[in-house]
Amino acid sequence: MKKAILLFFFLGLFVFAANAQVGAYNTMVGVTGGTNVGGTVKQFISETGAVDLLVYNRWRGWVGALLYEHHWDIREFDGLEWYVGAGAHYGIWKDGKGEPPWVYKIDQDYNVFGVDAIVGLEYNINHSNFYIGLYWKPAYNFEEFTKLWEDEAAFTLRYSF
């Protein structure tokens, strides 16, 4: 994961040096890090609507979330926008592999699934193809021992093409 972050950083320096200009973009790929660490692919399906796939590691298990997000520009700050959205997630943990808060079930394989909400900010760096962001994504699991995850927050670094 550290190598991927360094690769994005050096690629960003190269793009800035080359004075790359961004036009309208449709797809963004990137990394996410915070309470979870993983990757993201965002595809715009309209001028303000996007579908975002997050795949990340949490408590030594894996979660995939598919979200719809609606974006608005913040007029006072060029390149800054905010978004809200909702979607669903599915996660997998194998016995003895994770350390989640519900450790009394740690000797079992289990899956979680539920609904998500998301709110975030995204900033276009120097009108390039790189975007940095921050989001908060509370989720509700339908499993009896997990219920509400309200602590998921992460930074993102994305590249648009």
RODO-2510 file (C-alpha; in nm, 4 decimals, decimal comma):
residues 161
     n   res          X          Y          Z
     1     m     0,0000     0,0000     0,0000
     2     k     0,2880     0,2380     0,0776
     3     k     0,4297     0,1751    -0,2692
     4     a     0,0956     0,2639    -0,4286
     5     i     0,0765     0,5917    -0,2348
     6     l     0,4340     0,6811    -0,3329
     7     l     0,3584     0,5961    -0,6951
     8     f     0,0565     0,8310    -0,6943
     9     f     0,2666     1,1036    -0,5299
    10     f     0,5471     1,0856    -0,7878
    11     l     0,3011     1,0564    -1,0739
    12     g     0,1356     1,3718    -0,9408
    13     l     0,4658     1,5585    -0,9409
    14     f     0,5233     1,4536    -1,3010
    15     v     0,1782     1,5711    -1,4061
    16     f     0,2233     1,9089    -1,2362
    17     a     0,5613     1,9555    -1,4015
    18     a     0,4117     1,8806    -1,7401
    19     n     0,1292     2,1350    -1,6812
    20     a    -0,1410     1,8830    -1,7565
    21     q    -0,4835     2,0367    -1,7959
    22     v    -0,8001     1,8506    -1,7119
    23     g    -1,1166     1,8624    -1,9132
    24     a    -1,4443     1,7049    -1,8247
    25     y    -1,3773     1,3674    -1,6687
    26     n    -1,5910     1,0596    -1,6382
    27     t    -1,3833     0,8141    -1,4348
    28     m    -1,1605     0,8482    -1,1285
    29     v    -0,9446     0,5826    -0,9618
    30     g    -0,7600     0,6174    -0,6365
    31     v    -0,6673     0,5107    -0,2869
    32     t    -0,8441     0,5696     0,0404
    33     g    -0,6999     0,5722     0,3906
    34     g    -0,8364     0,6416     0,7363
    35     t    -1,0315     0,4020     0,9528
    36     n    -1,0155     0,1840     0,6419
    37     v    -0,7474     0,1369     0,3758
    38     g    -0,8303     0,0451     0,0183
    39     g    -0,9154     0,1588    -0,3305
    40     t    -1,1903     0,3497    -0,5050
    41     v    -1,3314     0,3809    -0,8568
    42     k    -1,5804     0,6591    -0,9266
    43     q    -1,7756     0,6775    -1,2535
    44     f    -1,9866     0,9829    -1,3360
    45     i    -2,3159     0,8866    -1,4958
    46     s    -2,4436     1,2445    -1,5304
    47     e    -2,3050     1,5949    -1,4784
    48     t    -2,3617     1,5786    -1,1012
    49     g    -2,4285     1,2091    -1,0312
    50     a    -2,1639     0,9426    -0,9779
    51     v    -2,1403     0,5765    -0,8812
    52     d    -1,8530     0,5069    -0,6412
    53     l    -1,7120     0,1615    -0,5654
    54     l    -1,5049     0,1387    -0,2468
    55     v    -1,3144    -0,1802    -0,1640
    56     y    -1,1257    -0,1641     0,1635
    57     n    -0,9711    -0,3568     0,4483
    58     r    -1,1166    -0,3200     0,7956
    59     w    -1,0399    -0,5308     1,1055
    60     r    -0,8397    -0,7656     0,8825
    61     g    -1,1470    -0,8407     0,6760
    62     w    -1,2691    -0,6954     0,3452
    63     v    -1,5664    -0,4738     0,2677
    64     g    -1,7033    -0,3587    -0,0671
    65     a    -1,9440    -0,0640    -0,0834
    66     l    -2,1318     0,0610    -0,3903
    67     l    -2,2651     0,4161    -0,3526
    68     y    -2,4542     0,6733    -0,5554
    69     e    -2,3272     1,0287    -0,4933
    70     h    -2,4663     1,3674    -0,5933
    71     h    -2,2051     1,6474    -0,6319
    72     w    -2,2337     2,0253    -0,5912
    73     d    -1,9691     2,2914    -0,6567
    74     i    -1,8733     2,5275    -0,3771
    75     r    -1,8673     2,8531    -0,5741
    76     e    -1,6529     3,0438    -0,3268
    77     f    -1,3627     2,7986    -0,3696
    78     d    -1,2543     2,7126    -0,7223
    79     g    -1,2082     2,3365    -0,7600
    80     l    -1,3861     2,2387    -0,4361
    81     e    -1,7100     2,0424    -0,4323
    82     w    -1,9138     1,8483    -0,1798
    83     y    -2,1292     1,5427    -0,2195
    84     v    -2,3841     1,3277    -0,0415
    85     g    -2,5013     0,9811    -0,1263
    86     a    -2,6171     0,6389    -0,0204
    87     g    -2,5665     0,2764    -0,1116
    88     a    -2,4983    -0,0708     0,0229
    89     h    -2,2036    -0,2790     0,1419
    90     y    -2,0974    -0,6403     0,1885
    91     g    -1,8074    -0,7600     0,4041
    92     i    -1,6246    -1,0864     0,4733
    93     w    -1,4237    -1,1980     0,7776
    94     k    -1,2681    -1,5394     0,8335
    95     d    -1,2417    -1,6988     1,1766
    96     g    -0,9449    -1,5888     1,3848
    97     k    -0,8358    -1,3268     1,1303
    98     g    -0,9929    -1,0079     1,2608
    99     e    -1,0096    -0,8028     1,5741
   100     p    -1,3452    -0,6264     1,5487
   101     p    -1,5346    -0,4909     1,8492
   102     w    -1,7589    -0,7988     1,8560
   103     v    -1,4730    -1,0403     1,9415
   104     y    -1,7047    -1,2928     2,1033
   105     k    -1,7793    -1,4162     1,7479
   106     i    -1,4127    -1,4254     1,6399
   107     d    -1,4037    -1,8061     1,6129
   108     q    -1,6618    -1,8027     1,3320
   109     d    -1,6583    -1,7099     0,9645
   110     y    -1,9134    -1,4385     0,9013
   111     n    -2,0359    -1,1853     0,6508
   112     v    -2,1897    -0,8446     0,7048
   113     f    -2,4192    -0,6555     0,4730
   114     g    -2,6119    -0,3352     0,5093
   115     v    -2,6804     0,0190     0,3934
   116     d    -2,4496     0,3199     0,3834
   117     a    -2,4691     0,6962     0,3717
   118     i    -2,1797     0,9202     0,2671
   119     v    -2,0933     1,2895     0,2828
   120     g    -1,7662     1,4317     0,1606
   121     l    -1,5526     1,7067     0,0118
   122     e    -1,3339     1,6790    -0,2972
   123     y    -1,0749     1,9277    -0,4237
   124     n    -0,9147     1,9422    -0,7672
   125     i    -0,5420     2,0120    -0,7163
   126     n    -0,4250     2,3022    -0,9402
   127     h    -0,6745     2,2148    -1,2165
   128     s    -0,4877     1,8892    -1,2778
   129     n    -0,6158     1,5342    -1,3017
   130     f    -0,5579     1,4786    -0,9280
   131     y    -0,8203     1,5168    -0,6581
   132     i    -0,7906     1,4948    -0,2817
   133     g    -1,0913     1,4339    -0,0640
   134     l    -1,2308     1,3541     0,2752
   135     y    -1,5469     1,1600     0,3508
   136     w    -1,7533     1,0290     0,6407
   137     k    -1,9491     0,7104     0,5713
   138     p    -2,1767     0,5782     0,8464
   139     a    -2,3166     0,2323     0,7783
   140     y    -2,5840     0,0109     0,9273
   141     n    -2,5379    -0,3667     0,9234
   142     f    -2,8301    -0,6052     0,9237
   143     e    -2,6351    -0,8604     1,1308
   144     e    -2,7458    -0,8797     1,4930
   145     f    -2,3998    -0,8257     1,6424
   146     t    -2,2686    -0,5308     1,4420
   147     k    -2,5501    -0,2801     1,3861
   148     l    -2,4226     0,0793     1,3353
   149     w    -2,0722     0,1726     1,2177
   150     e    -2,0553     0,5481     1,2552
   151     d    -1,6767     0,5796     1,2666
   152     e    -1,5802     0,5274     0,9019
   153     a    -1,3927     0,8319     0,7759
   154     a    -1,1095     0,8495     0,5249
   155     f    -0,8989     1,0655     0,2974
   156     t    -0,8860     0,9936    -0,0750
   157     l    -0,6353     1,0626    -0,3499
   158     r    -0,7852     1,0109    -0,6958
   159     y    -0,6719     1,0432    -1,0549
   160     s    -0,9242     1,1320    -1,3250
   161     f    -0,9155     1,0289    -1,6899
***
